[in-house]
Amino acid sequence: MRVNKRTIRRTGLILAVLMCCMSLSGCYSVMGTSNSGSTIVQQESAPYVDTGEADSAVAEDAIQEDDGERAYVLYFPNEDYTRLTVEVAYKAADEGKSREETAIDLLLAGPSSDDLRPVFDEGVKVTRYEQSLDLMNIYFTTDLLNMSDEDILRAQAAVANTLTELGEVKRVAFFCEGRLIKVGNQPLMPGQAIQEELDAYIMSKLIDQFMLPEEITQREVVLYFTDANKRYMLPETRMVRFTSDDDADYILDALFRGPSSTEYLSASVSFKLEEGQKTAVSRDGSGYATVEVPLSQDYVTDFAEFDKQRTLELGAIVYSLTGSIDQVRDVKFICNGERVLMDELDVNGDGRLNRLDFLDYVGNRLVLYYPDKQMTGLQKIQRIISCNSYHDIGMRLQELLKGPSKIGISSSEGNLTWPVDTATQMPGFKTRVDEDILYIDFDSSFYNLCVNSLTQQQEEYLTVYAIVNTMTEVTGIRRVAFLQDGQPVQTLKGNIRLSEPLMRNPGVILNSGTGER
């Protein structure tokens, strides 16, 4: 009988999982075989709760690749829907999908064991994904709305636990028809709009029960502070204690204490509340609410004119409150019982400020890749830009082509360079996206600059992948094609073929490894 190494490795993994579950967790284990021939391991565990050291060890072993296949730790409801149960299955890597998307595909397909139940109803499909840093927004077809509130919360728990096993995604949000899915009067996860057109949200971590308790004593909220240059507002997640859902004073108190991160954020909140007064939340007949924030007389007297700093301070309050208290849309600033006149911001003239009044001041982190001067690889650089420009593909490419010195990268951020002198002579280009491919149609000046500037094979290689890796940071773009006058380009200078669209290359990113995204 012939036994190959792959069988031995997989059997060893299964035995390790079984022994770990039986000795450390005290839960039952069952071993079976999936319809596709993949070996399955089940371990019963509670949903919405960190699984502890035992499960972490299982996950660490389970994600090892096996002869081109990867083991995925999946979470499905047990037979009576009271717990989530781990099922480990192998699947070959798909070049067109990330590990997270493959894991969700496996959840949508359902469990292999008859003892487990599906996460989603039949017919539910994913239309697209948005992933940024540790956040993933998942957009579903309208079939998701046919599921009950408890089933949707259970599905989110299964997805969140499954994705966090992969190590990069820590926060998950469900969307349908462009809107955050809500259950009852509470959102699945508190969130803030990144861009009005996309209605995308920055989410907190998963809640700990199927349904929210009547009284919330502690919850994660997203507070807004300014970036280090005090140009934009940026979000930061924080644990905040509450005595009720409408207690905005706790949110403002956390805002006053400033951010925990010093890399991009600064505590630019200098305003003062009226002594002895508290915020008040009033709800109208439709359920939407307004928060009244009492400002001190000294603070109101101090701003005869609005400067950008003052605008950022008020915007931080508006964004923090409207994203942290359910159904709150507006903030009204008052002083001595009267509304504070803010004509420069109050475009509606009703004394109420909302997110639309501060859209130009919300920032996002733009990721660019530049070669180091030794041409050993690409360095990942982050820049803070307006959310209004964040999804502008042409702007992203133009920022890259300016080179590190033109966009203000200091020597402390890296000894970086840009081999092609596109900053002095910015080439013309057009972009279009077809499915997952970005087509960049440069004019002849770009290719002439490349021929004259690129003297080494490594320079050409890193120039190409600086463009490809930067542009594939855009959600939905997986490949980049180089064109001239609408026709595919064969090469820049003969060392790398460009006739076919190129995929992202994480292997050239310094201090990152292959799992950087």
Beta strands, then each sheet from edge to edge (+ up, - down):
strand 1: 29-33
strand 2: 39-45
strand 3: 65-66
strand 4: 69-77
strand 5: 84-92
strand 6: 126-132
strand 7: 135-140
strand 8: 171-176
strand 9: 179-180
strand 10: 182-183
strand 11: 186-187
strand 12: 191-193
strand 13: 201-203
strand 14: 218-227
strand 15: 233-241
strand 16: 265-266
strand 17: 280-283
strand 18: 289-294
strand 19: 328-335
strand 20: 338-339
strand 21: 363-371
strand 22: 378-386
strand 23: 429-434
strand 24: 437-442
strand 25: 479-484
strand 26: 487-488
strand 27: 502-503
sheet 1: 1+ 2- 5+ 4- 3+
sheet 2: 6+ 7- 8- 9+
sheet 3: 10+ 11-
sheet 4: 12+ 13-
sheet 5: 15+ 14- 16+
sheet 6: 17+ 18- 19- 20+
sheet 7: 21+ 22-
sheet 8: 23+ 24- 25- 26+
sheet 9: 23+ 24- 25- 27+
end
